[in-house]
Amino acid sequence: MLVVGLTGGIGSGKTAVSDRFARLGVPVVDTDRLARELVEPGQPALAEIVVAFGEDCLDAEGRLRRDHLREQVFANLVGRRRLEAILHPRIRALARERIAALTAPYGLVVIPLLIETGMMDLVDRVLVVDAPETEQIRRIQTRDGLDEAQARRMLAAQATREHRLALADDIMENRDDLVALDLQVAKLHQHYCALALARPH
C-alpha cells in the first residue's frame, strides 16, 4: 500500500486537508489522535508524564491537563525533549501497527512533526500543507486563545517552513480558499490512486 505522510506547520490546516481525503474514502491515521489515546487514564505514558512533570499535570478526574503541560514544554527545551522521549516511540509503534492494518490502495498518515521526529521511514511520500506564516499565527491564536508571542513560540519550536518544503514530494497551498482546497485534494487523490495502482504488488 502507498503511504502518504501529511505534514505541515502548526496552523497550516492539516486537519482541513485530511478531513477532505477521509471524505473521499481514504483511510487516515492521525498521530495527534494516537497521542491522545496514549495519554488516557490508565495508560503507561500518562503515568510517566506525571512522574516527569508532576501531579499538577492532571485534572480532578485524573486526565491530562494539556494546556498546563503545553505551557511547561514550550517554555522549556529540556521538558519538551523529555515529553518527546515518552511519547514519540509509542506513537511510532502505534502508527506502524495502524498502517499495517489498512487495506486501501493508499492511506494518509498525519504526522505534524514528521521531519522533527524522524518518522520519514513510515511513509512513501511526503505531502506538505503550506500556509503563509501570518495566516498560521492567526489560526493558532483563534484556535488556542493565545497571544501572538505565544503563537510565534509554538511556530519556532518546529522545523522551518523552508526545511519542510525542501523535503516535500507534494505541496498543497492552504490560504483559506475552500474551493481551491477541494480541487487540490481531488487532484492529488487521483494522482495517489494512479501511483498506488502502478506499484508492484
C-alpha positions as CSV (number, residue, x, y, z in Angstrom):
1,M,0.0,0.0,0.0
2,L,1.1,3.5,-0.8
3,V,1.6,5.5,2.5
4,V,1.4,9.3,2.2
5,G,2.7,11.3,5.1
6,L,0.8,14.5,5.6
7,T,2.6,17.2,7.5
8,G,2.8,21.0,7.8
9,G,3.5,23.7,10.4
10,I,1.1,24.3,13.2
11,G,-2.0,26.2,12.0
12,S,-1.3,25.3,8.3
13,G,-4.7,23.5,8.0
14,K,-3.7,19.8,8.1
15,T,-7.0,18.7,9.6
16,A,-9.0,20.5,6.9
17,V,-7.0,18.6,4.3
18,S,-7.0,15.2,6.0
19,D,-10.8,15.5,6.5
20,R,-11.3,16.0,2.8
21,F,-9.2,13.0,2.0
22,A,-11.3,11.0,4.5
23,R,-14.5,12.1,2.8
24,L,-13.1,10.5,-0.4
25,G,-12.8,7.2,1.4
26,V,-9.1,7.4,2.1
27,P,-8.1,5.8,5.5
28,V,-6.4,8.3,7.8
29,V,-4.1,7.6,10.7
30,D,-3.7,10.8,12.7
31,T,-0.7,10.7,15.1
32,D,-2.3,13.5,17.2
33,R,-5.2,11.2,17.9
34,L,-2.8,8.4,18.7
35,A,-1.1,10.6,21.2
36,R,-4.4,11.4,22.8
37,E,-5.1,7.6,23.1
38,L,-1.7,7.1,24.7
39,V,-2.3,9.6,27.5
40,E,-5.8,8.4,28.5
41,P,-6.1,7.5,32.2
42,G,-4.5,4.1,33.0
43,Q,-2.1,4.3,30.1
44,P,1.7,3.8,31.0
45,A,2.6,7.0,29.1
46,L,0.4,9.1,31.3
47,A,2.0,7.6,34.4
48,E,5.4,8.5,33.0
49,I,4.3,12.1,32.3
50,V,3.1,12.5,35.9
51,V,6.5,11.2,37.2
52,A,8.4,13.6,34.9
53,F,6.2,16.7,35.2
54,G,4.3,16.4,38.5
55,E,0.7,15.7,39.7
56,D,-0.3,19.2,38.5
57,C,-0.5,17.8,35.0
58,L,-3.7,16.0,35.9
59,D,-7.1,17.4,36.5
60,A,-9.5,16.3,39.3
61,E,-10.6,13.3,37.2
62,G,-7.1,12.1,36.5
63,R,-7.0,13.3,32.9
64,L,-4.1,15.2,31.4
65,R,-4.3,19.0,31.5
66,R,-3.0,19.7,28.1
67,D,-2.8,23.5,28.5
68,H,-0.7,23.2,31.6
69,L,1.7,20.7,30.1
70,R,2.0,22.8,26.9
71,E,3.0,25.8,28.9
72,Q,5.7,23.8,30.6
73,V,7.2,22.2,27.5
74,F,7.1,25.1,25.1
75,A,9.0,27.3,27.5
76,N,11.5,24.6,28.3
77,L,13.6,22.7,25.7
78,V,14.6,20.0,28.3
79,G,11.0,19.5,29.2
80,R,9.9,19.2,25.6
81,R,12.7,16.6,24.9
82,R,11.6,14.6,28.0
83,L,8.0,14.6,26.8
84,E,9.0,13.6,23.3
85,A,11.1,10.7,24.7
86,I,8.0,9.4,26.5
87,L,5.5,9.8,23.6
88,H,7.3,9.5,20.3
89,P,8.5,5.9,20.4
90,R,5.0,4.9,21.5
91,I,3.3,7.0,18.7
92,R,5.7,5.5,16.1
93,A,4.9,1.9,17.2
94,L,1.1,2.5,17.3
95,A,1.2,4.3,13.9
96,R,3.1,1.4,12.4
97,E,0.5,-1.0,13.8
98,R,-2.4,1.0,12.4
99,I,-0.8,1.4,9.0
100,A,-0.2,-2.3,8.7
101,A,-3.9,-2.9,9.3
102,L,-5.0,-0.7,6.4
103,T,-6.3,-2.4,3.2
104,A,-7.0,0.5,0.8
105,P,-4.8,1.3,-2.3
106,Y,-3.3,4.2,-0.3
107,G,-3.5,5.7,3.1
108,L,-2.8,9.0,4.7
109,V,-0.7,9.3,7.9
110,V,-1.0,12.7,9.5
111,I,2.3,13.4,11.3
112,P,2.6,17.1,12.3
113,L,6.2,16.6,13.4
114,L,7.2,14.2,10.6
115,I,10.5,15.9,9.9
116,E,11.4,16.7,13.6
117,T,10.6,13.2,14.9
118,G,12.4,11.3,12.1
119,M,9.3,9.3,11.2
120,M,10.1,9.6,7.5
121,D,10.6,5.8,7.3
122,L,6.9,5.2,8.0
123,V,5.9,6.9,4.7
124,D,6.5,6.6,0.9
125,R,5.7,10.2,0.0
126,V,5.5,13.5,1.9
127,L,2.6,15.9,1.4
128,V,3.2,19.3,3.0
129,V,0.3,21.6,3.7
130,D,1.7,25.1,3.4
131,A,0.2,28.4,4.6
132,P,1.7,31.9,5.0
133,E,3.2,32.5,8.5
134,T,0.8,35.4,9.2
135,E,-2.2,33.0,8.5
136,Q,-0.7,30.3,10.7
137,I,-0.3,32.7,13.6
138,R,-3.9,34.0,13.1
139,R,-5.2,30.4,13.2
140,I,-3.2,29.4,16.2
141,Q,-4.4,32.5,18.1
142,T,-8.0,31.8,17.2
143,R,-7.9,28.1,17.9
144,D,-6.0,28.1,21.1
145,G,-6.8,31.5,22.5
146,L,-3.1,32.5,22.6
147,D,-1.4,35.9,22.1
148,E,0.9,36.5,19.2
149,A,4.1,35.9,21.2
150,Q,2.9,32.5,22.3
151,A,1.8,31.6,18.8
152,R,5.3,32.6,17.5
153,R,7.0,30.5,20.1
154,M,5.0,27.5,19.0
155,L,6.0,28.1,15.4
156,A,9.6,28.5,16.4
157,A,9.6,25.1,18.1
158,Q,9.0,23.3,14.8
159,A,11.1,22.8,11.6
160,T,11.3,25.8,9.4
161,R,8.9,26.2,6.5
162,E,11.9,26.1,4.1
163,H,13.2,22.8,5.5
164,R,9.7,21.2,5.4
165,L,9.1,22.3,1.8
166,A,12.5,21.1,0.7
167,L,11.6,17.5,1.8
168,A,8.1,17.6,0.2
169,D,7.1,15.3,-2.7
170,D,3.8,17.2,-3.0
171,I,2.8,20.7,-1.7
172,M,-0.7,21.9,-1.0
173,E,-1.4,25.6,-0.6
174,N,-4.0,26.4,2.1
175,R,-4.9,30.1,2.1
176,D,-8.5,29.7,3.4
177,D,-9.9,29.3,-0.1
178,L,-12.0,26.1,0.5
179,V,-12.9,25.6,-3.2
180,A,-9.3,25.7,-4.1
181,L,-8.5,23.2,-1.3
182,D,-11.2,20.8,-2.5
183,L,-9.8,21.0,-6.1
184,Q,-6.2,20.3,-4.9
185,V,-7.4,17.4,-2.8
186,A,-9.3,15.9,-5.6
187,K,-6.4,16.2,-8.0
188,L,-3.9,14.6,-5.5
189,H,-6.4,11.8,-4.7
190,Q,-6.4,10.9,-8.4
191,H,-2.6,11.1,-8.5
192,Y,-2.1,8.9,-5.4
193,C,-4.6,6.3,-6.8
194,A,-2.6,6.1,-10.0
195,L,0.7,5.8,-8.1
196,A,-0.8,3.1,-5.9
197,L,-2.0,1.1,-8.9
198,A,1.4,1.4,-10.6
199,R,3.2,0.0,-7.5
200,P,4.4,-3.7,-7.7
201,H,2.0,-6.0,-5.8
